[in-house]
């Protein structure tokens, strides 16, 4: 199991999780469904990384 070592650091395991989730859904999916899955997972990864980056920037601005 992957663990976070630093609080507020972009969680790279999110990208790994998203990739594994996409791979597990590749079987028996249409092309349109696959594109939607990939786009939604990409947006989820970006959202999680953006939240982590904002946590890093907040203490510096105080």
ChimeraX attribute file (.defattr): number of C-alpha atoms within 10 A of each C-alpha:
attribute: neighborCount
match mode: 1-to-1
recipient: residues
	/A:1	3
	/A:2	9
	/A:3	8
	/A:4	11
	/A:5	8
	/A:6	8
	/A:7	10
	/A:8	15
	/A:9	15
	/A:10	20
	/A:11	20
	/A:12	14
	/A:13	14
	/A:14	17
	/A:15	17
	/A:16	13
	/A:17	13
	/A:18	18
	/A:19	15
	/A:20	11
	/A:21	14
	/A:22	18
	/A:23	12
	/A:24	9
	/A:25	13
	/A:26	13
	/A:27	9
	/A:28	8
	/A:29	11
	/A:30	9
	/A:31	10
	/A:32	8
	/A:33	13
	/A:34	17
	/A:35	13
	/A:36	11
	/A:37	18
	/A:38	17
	/A:39	12
	/A:40	14
	/A:41	19
	/A:42	15
	/A:43	12
	/A:44	15
	/A:45	21
	/A:46	15
	/A:47	12
	/A:48	15
	/A:49	19
	/A:50	13
	/A:51	14
	/A:52	16
	/A:53	15
	/A:54	13
	/A:55	15
	/A:56	15
	/A:57	11
	/A:58	9
	/A:59	8
	/A:60	7
	/A:61	6
	/A:62	5
